[in-house]
Amino acid sequence: MLNINKITNENRLIYLLAKQDLGSDEIEELKETANSSKIDLAYIFRTSFAHGIEPLIYLNIKKYLPQILSPNLVSKFEEGYNKILINNVSLFKELINVANLLNKSSIPFAVIKGLPLTERLYNDIGIKKSIDIDIFVKENDIPFIKNIFLSNGYEIYKDKPLTYGLVFLKKGGSKIARLVEFETKLIRQHPVKNIDYEKDIWTTIQTVEIDDLDFPALSFENELLYLCLHNFHHLYLNFASLRTKHPIYTEFKWLCDINNFINIYGNKINWGLFTERCKRYNLSTIIYYIFLQTKIYLKTSIPNSVYLNLRPSAIRSFIIKHFSPEPLLKINIQNSILKYTIAYYKIALLYFSLIPVNMILLRIKMVTRFHFLIIINIFSRLRKSFYSSTKSYR
């Protein structure tokens, strides 16, 4: 349930530390929370690492709460930051190469999320790990892109197929293999209707400066919409794959990006145009849910008119209010079959209430898959318990 008062002090600290800039009231709350009880720093490190925000958390701890850092944790955080920096520098060089290949062939494109966004939002390429390069392209350009990149040392990456687009793998002289994803839709797996890609997307492409270089990017409205839908896509992945070793909810880093994006570019976003497109694309409930998460846990400043225009029906609002998990929720099947199953079905109900009504076949398909995976995992757990108890008697 969306209730900030029920979270632990450790999670409260993470929510505060996950922001790029803290106001005076937030700094005071941060210090009061840190001094109110004994803080489990190991938990903060593990959780921030699992959600891909450990450099941001570390830099803010060092800035606002340096007294709570032990030499051991400093060493771990520094080591993690340096690894991410080395990885991201290599990826950024590859991004320049990809952009040059596309420009040379006069293929229109836009850089999305990943490294370009990290540099724009945090002014530090090492603050958030990226594992690939994401490029938005036109669907009818995919055959040309395929020929260009296959003839320039790339190979198709079959382990990560896209429903809409193409993924390439580049193995260079470094030990880091680089993935390049070309996407043609705003959201994967879910066909969003009523989008005129030429008019809504490609005629509004803008140029952004990243590390003194110019790159084409989506408009502020489209980029925010894409970030929200990407967050939702990872929520879908967690349900569809029934992850047992990772948090049941998506990585918190996506909400951090949405929060920072709105804080930086909120005054440049045409909120009227944004809400009109959300309604036209039948995505109002999804965006409302994500905005509500950022507002409650990160205190994102979003115009009230946006919430009112996106607010779903009373039934959906009730489900969102009472079935939404805390972003840092961590329940896996190793802890408790019963707790995991209850949490899973609660969030599954939330998910089904978010996706557009016209995706009824998708709902039926996923309900079947959810039940099947739950049963398989419960059976597997019981089987392991039986064999372990049998061995103890021998």
Order of alpha helices (4+ residues) and beta strands (2+ residues): alpha-alpha-alpha-alpha-alpha-beta-alpha-beta-alpha-beta-beta-beta-beta-beta-alpha-alpha-alpha-alpha-alpha-alpha-alpha-alpha
